[in-house]
């Protein structure tokens, strides 16, 4: 699943950040238009999550432009939750495909799996990018994924597709737990 792009890439902006004495991540945003210095904007969210991933947990986030925009402990908890879900998706992406194609050579099986839209490495990496760039779009992507998996009928892929369904169930349970917290 491709990640949703933005005219500003998270890697190119919001690069200056440091934790202050109050345990907040302070991000300098002077190089972007002020309306993009907002955690609801994908490039900003991606950059802040990148800083948090690299630097650990904080008590809040402050975006500094002409004005400061502060996000407190509740926002920091949501950001930590997103990072926890991203780590879970990373774990799912490491699962090797589990095909059962009797009579196929290992190379033939690998070629079939490499093209599969449900290959764990590609599928879960794409969901991770979507989660970290546009969390609201993740639910729609999961709904689409569930429909696609339900319609998938390749006999040799039953075990692998079943493992993917189980991974998605775990993800949904974690999402439900995070939202209910």
C-alpha positions as CSV (number, residue, x, y, z in Angstrom):
1,X,0.0,0.0,0.0
2,X,1.6,3.3,-1.0
3,X,1.9,6.0,1.6
4,X,0.1,9.2,1.0
5,X,2.5,11.9,-0.2
6,X,2.7,15.5,0.6
7,X,4.2,18.4,-1.2
8,X,6.6,18.7,1.7
9,X,8.5,15.5,2.7
10,X,8.9,14.9,6.4
11,X,12.6,14.3,5.9
12,X,13.2,17.8,4.4
13,X,11.4,19.9,7.0
14,X,11.1,20.1,10.8
15,X,14.7,18.9,11.1
16,X,15.7,21.0,14.1
17,X,14.3,19.5,17.3
18,X,15.4,19.0,20.8
19,X,13.9,18.1,24.2
20,X,13.5,21.1,26.6
21,X,13.9,21.1,30.3
22,X,10.2,20.3,30.8
23,X,10.6,17.1,28.8
24,X,8.8,18.4,25.7
25,X,10.0,18.0,22.1
26,X,10.5,21.5,20.7
27,X,10.5,21.4,16.9
28,X,11.6,24.5,14.9
29,X,9.2,25.0,12.0
30,X,10.3,28.4,10.6
31,X,11.1,26.9,7.2
32,X,7.6,25.8,6.4
33,X,4.4,27.8,6.0
34,X,2.7,28.3,9.4
35,X,-0.4,26.4,8.5
36,X,1.8,23.2,8.0
37,X,3.2,23.5,11.5
38,X,0.4,21.3,12.8
39,X,0.3,17.7,13.9
40,X,-2.8,17.2,11.8
41,X,-0.6,17.7,8.7
42,X,1.1,14.5,7.4
43,X,4.6,16.0,6.9
44,X,4.6,17.5,10.4
45,X,3.2,14.3,12.0
46,X,5.8,12.2,10.2
47,X,8.7,14.5,11.2
48,X,7.6,14.6,14.9
49,X,7.2,10.8,15.0
50,X,10.6,10.4,13.4
51,X,12.1,12.6,16.1
52,X,10.2,10.7,18.8
53,X,11.3,7.3,17.3
54,X,14.9,8.4,17.4
55,X,14.7,10.2,20.8
56,X,12.3,8.5,23.0
57,X,9.2,9.5,24.9
58,X,8.3,13.1,25.8
59,X,5.7,14.9,27.9
60,X,4.5,17.1,25.1
61,X,5.4,18.6,21.7
62,X,5.9,22.3,20.9
63,X,5.9,23.4,17.2
64,X,7.8,26.8,16.9
65,X,6.9,29.1,14.1
66,X,5.9,32.8,14.4
67,X,3.7,31.4,17.2
68,X,4.2,28.3,19.3
69,X,1.7,25.5,19.0
70,X,1.9,23.3,22.1
71,X,0.5,19.7,22.5
72,X,0.4,18.3,26.0
73,X,0.6,14.8,27.6
74,X,-2.5,13.5,25.9
75,X,-1.1,14.2,22.5
76,X,2.3,12.7,23.5
77,X,0.4,9.6,24.6
78,X,-1.3,9.3,21.2
79,X,2.1,9.8,19.5
80,X,3.6,7.1,21.7
81,X,0.7,4.8,20.8
82,X,1.2,5.4,17.1
83,X,4.9,4.5,17.5
84,X,3.9,1.3,19.4
85,X,1.6,0.3,16.6
86,X,4.3,1.1,14.0
87,X,6.7,-1.3,15.9
88,X,4.0,-4.0,15.8
89,X,3.6,-3.5,12.1
90,X,7.4,-3.8,11.7
91,X,7.2,-7.2,13.5
92,X,4.5,-8.4,11.2
93,X,6.5,-7.3,8.2
94,X,9.3,-9.6,9.3
95,X,7.1,-12.7,9.0
96,X,8.2,-14.8,6.0
97,X,5.5,-15.9,3.6
98,X,4.1,-19.4,4.3
99,X,3.0,-20.7,0.9
100,X,2.2,-24.4,0.1
101,X,2.8,-25.0,-3.6
102,X,3.6,-28.7,-4.0
103,X,5.7,-29.4,-7.0
104,X,7.1,-25.8,-7.2
105,X,10.8,-25.2,-6.7
106,X,11.9,-22.8,-3.9
107,X,12.8,-20.3,-6.6
108,X,9.3,-20.6,-8.2
109,X,7.6,-20.2,-4.9
110,X,9.7,-17.1,-4.1
111,X,8.8,-15.6,-7.5
112,X,5.1,-16.1,-6.8
113,X,5.3,-14.7,-3.3
114,X,7.4,-11.7,-4.5
115,X,4.4,-10.5,-6.6
116,X,1.7,-11.1,-4.0
117,X,-0.1,-8.1,-2.7
118,X,-0.4,-9.8,0.7
119,X,3.3,-10.5,1.1
120,X,3.9,-9.5,4.8
121,X,7.1,-7.4,4.1
122,X,5.3,-5.1,1.6
123,X,1.8,-5.2,3.1
124,X,2.7,-4.3,6.6
125,X,5.5,-1.8,5.7
126,X,2.9,0.0,3.6
127,X,0.4,0.0,6.5
128,X,3.1,1.3,8.8
129,X,3.9,4.2,6.4
130,X,0.2,5.0,6.2
131,X,-0.2,4.9,10.0
132,X,2.7,7.2,10.5
133,X,1.7,9.6,7.7
134,X,-2.1,9.6,7.8
135,X,-3.5,7.6,10.7
136,X,-7.1,8.3,9.8
137,X,-6.6,6.6,6.5
138,X,-5.4,3.4,8.2
139,X,-8.9,2.3,9.1
140,X,-10.1,2.6,5.5
141,X,-7.0,0.7,4.3
142,X,-7.7,-2.1,6.8
143,X,-11.3,-2.3,5.7
144,X,-10.2,-2.6,2.1
145,X,-7.6,-5.2,3.1
146,X,-10.2,-7.3,5.0
147,X,-12.4,-7.3,1.9
148,X,-9.5,-8.3,-0.4
149,X,-8.4,-11.1,2.0
150,X,-11.9,-12.4,2.2
151,X,-12.1,-12.6,-1.5
152,X,-8.7,-14.2,-2.0
153,X,-9.0,-17.8,-3.1
154,X,-5.5,-19.1,-4.0
155,X,-5.3,-22.6,-2.4
156,X,-1.5,-22.5,-2.0
157,X,-1.7,-19.3,0.0
158,X,-4.2,-20.4,2.7
159,X,-1.7,-20.6,5.5
160,X,0.0,-17.3,4.7
161,X,-3.3,-15.5,4.1
162,X,-4.6,-16.9,7.4
163,X,-1.5,-15.7,9.2
164,X,-2.0,-12.2,7.7
165,X,-5.7,-12.3,8.9
166,X,-4.5,-13.1,12.4
167,X,-1.9,-10.3,12.3
168,X,-4.7,-7.9,11.2
169,X,-6.9,-9.1,14.1
170,X,-4.0,-8.4,16.5
171,X,-3.5,-5.0,15.0
172,X,-7.2,-4.2,15.3
173,X,-7.2,-5.4,18.9
174,X,-4.3,-3.1,19.7
175,X,-6.0,-0.2,17.9
176,X,-9.1,-0.9,20.0
177,X,-7.1,-1.0,23.2
178,X,-5.3,2.2,22.3
179,X,-8.5,4.1,21.5
180,X,-10.2,2.8,24.6
181,X,-7.2,3.8,26.8
